[in-house]
């Protein structure tokens, strides 16, 4: 074998080998998700949507491998726990590869984690937190300043907040012809907050609010029994599925009350349908944003089809918001181009005129979305059916 042939062969081998081997990755960027992952399906709906978005970029952005770290901040009953959420946030902050904290599902849990991620300079972004006081003044004393010990805003949300959803529910109740309303809430930041906002708007509209009180799964039936002689034509529940709406719904049916049930998006998930059964039928539900079945943009319809293909089921109510959140996060990482928390935070804050599932929107100076859509839905034949846009 002559020397020229040998040299040529070596060159070909080297070039061929180089062409087959991809460039080394810069490292790993971790995105932490924090949601209750047991009993309720919403946490899985969020994680599935996030995975779908990351799969579309082959788990790689700006030369970094993207790793999704799925955390469960709920107990065995699916209820979020402050101690668990605190531990998850602290673990995320101390991991140098974590660049984004995506969560939480519950606004009360966000009150625990935001100060921790804020101190760690870690951007936190939620698909579904709706309590206004997380970002806006004028709701509870000290909010939102108490959540940002560094003085820098590090928290964002893609969904509209309950200062839109609560009043929209009251207006819808009036338009549906309800006049006598009794309000229950689950006592948590989200549930009591939205119930209070509904209450305030209902009174402004001239509706007869008979009263408001806090319930839980153990006393909901007893509380309803105590006020059934007031003959409300609407029972409004502010809260999430596992905190009392199921026994409330079943008791309305059992007591033969001529009253409908209305609640916010905290109950628009599969567990409510499964646990309440026939008693869920006819429930009116408000939702921030637009449910999957009502998405009209080309990208929105494509997302629904891709989700069905990937998971062989319909996307959940929160899935579009979670997908939108993940897409924004990936865009910010790409624009930053480095695994640097401060630079990724800066790029998230600069998101303007973003156009994906819901049309064009931006983050404002508080970290809130400029999206304002609130939709009305009703339970019919054990499914959630979109009725109309309320806002």
N, C-alpha and C positions, 0 to 999 in steps of 0.2 A: 504494500500500500504506500503510494508516494506521499511526500510531505504536503503537496498542494491539496490533495484529496483530504488528508487528515485535518488540515487547517479549515478547509471548507466545511467538513462534517462537524467540526467543533463549533464553528460559527452558527451553523444551522441548528445544532442542538441547543446552544445557548439562547438563540433568538426564539426558538420554538418553546423552550421552557419558560422564558420570560413572558411569552404571549399567553401561556396557559395559567400563569400565576397572577392573581389579582393583587393590586397594590395593598400593602398592609393597612389595616384600619388605624385610625388615630387613637382609638380607645373605646370605652363604653360610656354612654350617657343613659342614666336610669330615670325613668318616669314612674313615680309612685302613685298608685291609685288607692284611695281609702274610702270604703263604703261598707255597710253591712252586707255580708255575703251569704247569710243563712236565712231561711224561711221566705224572705221577700226576694222577688226576681229582679228588682230594680238594679241592685248592685251588679248582677251578672249582665243585665242589659247595657249598663255603662261600660263594663270591662270588654264585652264583646265588640262594642262600637269602637272603642279605643284600639283594640287589636286589629280590627278591620282597617282602620286608618294607617296603622303602622305597617301592616302587611303590604299595603299598596306601595310603600316605598322600600319594600324588601328589608325592613328593619335597619335601614341605613340612611343617615342624613349627614351631609357635610363631612363624610368620611368616618363618622362615628357609628358604632353599633348601638342601636336603640334597644334597651331592655325595659320591659314593663314589669314592675314589682307590684303584685296584687296584694293589698293588705285588707284585713277584715276588722273594722272597728266596732262590730256588733258582738253580742253574746249569743248563746245557743238559741235564744228566742228571736234573734234578728234585731234586737234593740241596741242602738249605739250606746257605748259606755265611755264616759269621760276619761277614765284611767287608760283604756285601750287606745283611744284616739291620741292622748298625750304621749304614750309610749311610741306609737307609730310615727308621730311628728318628730319626736326627739331622735329616733333612729334614722329618719330620713335626713335630718339636718346634719348629723354626724358622719354620714356616708359621703365622701368627697365625690363620688360618681353621680349622686342624685342632683339633677338640675331642675326638676319640676315636680311639684306636689299637686296632683290632680285630685281634688276633693274639697269639701266632703259632700256626702249625700244630704245629711241633716245640717241645718243652719246652727243648731246648738253645738254640734261637734266642731263646726268651723270656728266658733268662738274659743274653743280650746286650742286648736292647732294654729290659727293665724298668728297669735303673738309669738309662738315658737318658731314658725317658719320665717316670720318677720325678723326676729333676732338673728337667724341664720342666713339672712339675705337670700332666701330660697323663694322663688316665685311660686305662689299658690293660685290655682285657677279651678273654679268649680263649674260644672255644667248646670247644676240645679239648685244651689243655695239661693233662697229667695227672701230671707229676712232683710229688710232695707237697712237696718242699723249696722250691718257689717261694713257698709260703705258710706252711709248717709247720716247726717245729723238730724236731730229732731224726733227721735223715736224713744230710745231709752237713755237715761242719764249716763254720760261718759262715752257713749257710742258715737262714732266709730273709733275715736282716738285711742281708747283703751286697748284696741287690738293691734296698734302699730307703735310699739315702744321705741322704735328707732326713728319715728317720724317720717319714714319713707313708706309709701304705699306699695305693698308687694302682693296684694290680693286682687284677683279679677274674677268676674263671672260672665258667662255667655248668655245666661237666661235673664229675662226681665225680673223685677223684684215684686214683692207682695204689696207695695204701695200702689201698684197697678192691679194686681190680681184680686185683692180683697174688695176694693170698690167695684171692680168689674162684676164680681159675683153678686153684689147687692143690686146693681143696676139690672142684671139679668133676672134676679128674683122678682124685682118690680115688674119687668117686662113680661114675665111669665104669669103675672097676676097674683102672686102671693102677697098676703097682707099681714098675717100674724106669724111672727118668726121667733123661735127659741133657739139660742145659740149655745153649743157646747164646744169646749176646746180641750186639748190634751195637756195643757200646762207648759208645753215646751216653747222655746223661742219662736219656732216656725208656726206651730199650731195656735198658740194664744195670740201671737202677733197678727196672723192673718184674720183670726176671729175678731179681734179688736177693730181691725181696719174695716172688715165687713160690717160690724156693728155700727161704727161711726157713720159710714156711708148710708146704711139702711135708715138710720134716724134722720139724716139729712134729706133723704128721699121721702120722708113721711111715712115709712113703714112702721108697723107696731112691733117693736122688739120687746118681747115678753120677759126676757131675762137672759143672762149668760152665766155659765159656771163651768168649772173644770171637772173632767171625768177621767176614768181609766178603765181598763178592761174588766176590773172587778166590780165597779160600782155603776157602770153605764146604765144597766137595766133598771136598777133601783132609782137612779137620778131621773130617768125618763118617766118612770111610774109616778114619781112625785109631782111631775108637772103636766101629766097627760090631760087633766081636767081643764087646763087652760086652752085646750083645743087649737094648738098651732097648726097652720096649714103647711109650714115648712120648718124642718129641723136642719139647722146649719151646723156642720162639724168642722172645726179647724184642727188639723193634726194629721198624723200618718196612720197607716192601716192598723198597725199592731197596738195602738194606744187607746182603743175603745170604740172605733166606728163599727166593728163587726157586731158586738152585742147590741149596739145602738140600733143598727139596721134591722137585726132580727127581732128586737123588742118592738119596734114600730109596727112590724108585720104581726107579731104575736098579740099586741094590745089592740089591733084593729084600728089604729089611728088613721084618720083621714089626712095624713101629712106626707109630704115628699121629703126626701133627704137630699141635701146638697153639700158638697165638700170641695176642697182644693186638690191640686195635683198630687198631694201626698198620699191620696188614696187611689189614684189612677194607676194601679198596677195589679198584676195577676193575682196576688195574694188576696186582695179584696174580693175579687170575683170567686175565687176558690173557697174562701172561708165563709163568706156571707151567703153564697148560693143564690137561691131565688129572692132572698131579701134584698139583694143588691139591685134587682131590676128597677129601672126608672130613676136611679140616682143621677142627679145632675152634678157634673164635675167641671171645674174650671182648670185650665192648664196654661202655664207660661209657655209661650212659643206655640208651635203648630205640631199636632200629633203626626206620626208618620203617614197615616192614611190621607191626610189633607195637604201634604207637601205638593206644591204645584211647579216648582222650578225643575228644570231638566236635571240639575245635579241632585236635587232632592229625590226625584223619582229613581234616578240611577242608584243612589244610596240604598233605597228601600229594596230594589231588586238585588243588589249585591249582597245585602244583609241576608235576604231570603236564601240566596244561593249558598252563601257561606255557612249559615247556621241552620238551614232547613226549618225556619220559623219566622214569624213576623217580628220586626223590631219592636221593642218596648216603647212606652211613652217618652222615656228619657234618652233613648238611643240616639236620635238625631242631634240633640244638644251635646251628648258625649262625643259623638263623631266630630261635630263642629269644633269642640274644644280641643280634641286631639290634633285636628288639622292645623289649628292656630298655633298650638305648641310646636308642631313639627316645622311650621313656617318660621317661627321665631328662632328655633335652633339652627335652621339652615341660614337664616340671615346673620345670626351671630357668628356662625362658623367655628366657634370654639366652645369647649366645655367650661365656660365661665359663667357663674350664676348671675353676676352683675350685668354682663352683656346680654344674656338671655332675658333677664328681667326687663332691661331697656328695650329690647326688641318686642317683647309682649306689649309693653306700654305704648309702643308706636304703631300698633295695629290700627289701620284706618282703611275705610272703604273696602272691607273684606267681603268677598262675594262667594258664597258656597251654597248651603242648603236653603237658607232663609232669605236670600236677597242680600243687599249691601248694608253693612253695619260697621261700627267702630267702637273702640273702648274710649270712654270719656276720662276726665282727669281723676275721677274717683275709682276707676277700675270697673265701672258698670258698662254694660252694652247699651248701644243706642236702639237696639231692638225693642219693640213695644207690644208685640203681638200677644194677646191673651185669647184663648179659644174656649168655647163651650162644648161640652160633650155629654152624652147620656148613655147609661148602661142599658143595652137592649139585646135580648137573646144571648146573655152571658158574654157579651163583647162590648167594647167601648166604641161608640159611634159618634163621629164628629158632627156637631150640629151647626155651629156658626162661629165666625170670628166676633169676639166681643169688643176687642180693641184693635 
